[in-house]
Amino acid sequence: MVKEHMTSEKAKARGGRGSKRARVMEEAARTLNSHGVSNASLPAIAARLGVSRAALYYYFEDQEDLVFQSYRRSCEHMAMHLSEAEAAGGDAMTKLQRFIDNLLAEDAPQLAALSDLAYLRLEQRNIINGLFQAIKASIAGLLASGAARGELRECRASIVAPAILGMVSWIPIAQQWQSNESLTHGDLVDAVKAILTEGIATDRRSTVDFKPLDVALAHHAEVNLFDGHAVAAAKQDALLGAASWLFNLKGVDATSLDEIAMRVGVTKKVIYHNLGDKETLVAECYRRSFRHYEAVARAARDYDGPRIAAIMAANHAFARASLMEGSAPLSPLTGVEALPPAVREEIGNSTDFLMDIFLGLHAEGQAEKTVRKLNARAIVAANPGGFEWLPKWFETLSDAEREAAPLELAELYRIGLFPI
């Protein structure tokens, strides 16, 4: 009896430690997603949990270990849910939806988005990359086998598989961008599944020829060297383009001002003179991104043709810009809540502007019967997950895949993955 009691007490203690660890890991993931690596410090997480900093050293050796463990936990959860979804049987779409439902269940723990791998040591980075690539390969295999059996349409699985992972990773980030509480977590999950099953088009059998939008990231191709303002603007845009690209590839915290200066061929002093410190630089990169997004949205609104074509052209432009080496807009993935309040307010206003334009495009498309009736607000909010992660995958994509990705992702949004 005493032995049974002791065994029971030990089990409770283990359960308590496990439950406490789960709470710590979830808070770490939430903080990484909302505030970024540098602001997800052990003291910050300890304060949010109401424990001492020393208590967290029971779980993490240091800040780097916190990020590594959080990323490994994300990969392990994705791998576990994917394995369980496949083991439960059914056709390819059933397995895919089961994976999404379980991973993004209302009571499931929030996972840390894998946005700053370069922050980790090489051996840690290799471990996370290996885990993620295995998950991506499993989903690509599921897509390929599903297409071979006629359960899914043919697609470029090497592009669509990471897009699916991008969409599920985007959900907690999308919720940060909401200016109101009109969308629930369930709305966003349903939107991802709607996109992946049948897309937004009313007629999935027809093809849509669209004219690519001519929206450049920079507007200083020809600079009058005697125009000081134009020269300064061109220099600033070059710095912002280089910074955005490196921030996308490596993460903000793993990218130094020296690296950015070296890429442009200037000194760090030039960055300080033209833009200011790193915090100001990041804020300006965000402003540049949203200026670009707004330009694409206006071009889509003014597009001469069916609304389904306008929406496809916009998605194509967003994805194409994300793959423009050296000048892509900064992807708004993690750390948004760490931005200065004035910048967050600007971005919030821009997000509302973008939402209004794309809601209008969806409403007009429904009226002309080219876009099917869905929860358009949720669909528009979920959509960036498909292309915002492109810079993170850049080095894993071949030249041919980079070339094909914008159209492949525009088609995914239009018609989903069900057979035609």
Salt bridges, closest charged atoms under 4 A:
GLU9 OE2 - LYS12 NZ 3.82
GLU26 OE2 - ARG30 NH2 3.14
GLU64 OE1 - ARG121 NH1 2.47
GLU76 OE2 - ARG72 NE 3.97
GLU84 OE1 - HIS81 ND1 3.76
ASP101 OD1 - LYS193 NZ 2.69
GLU123 OE2 - ARG121 NE 3.01
GLU151 OE2 - ARG149 NE 2.86
ASP237 OD1 - ARG288 NE 3.79
ASP258 OD2 - LYS268 NZ 3.83
GLU259 OE2 - LYS250 NZ 2.45
GLU284 OE2 - ARG287 NH1 2.57
GLU294 OE1 - ARG298 NH2 3.22
ASP302 OD1 - ARG301 NE 3.32
GLU346 OE2 - ARG287 NH2 2.77
GLU364 OE1 - ARG307 NH1 3.67
ASP399 OD1 - ARG402 NH1 3.12
GLU411 OE2 - ARG414 NE 2.75
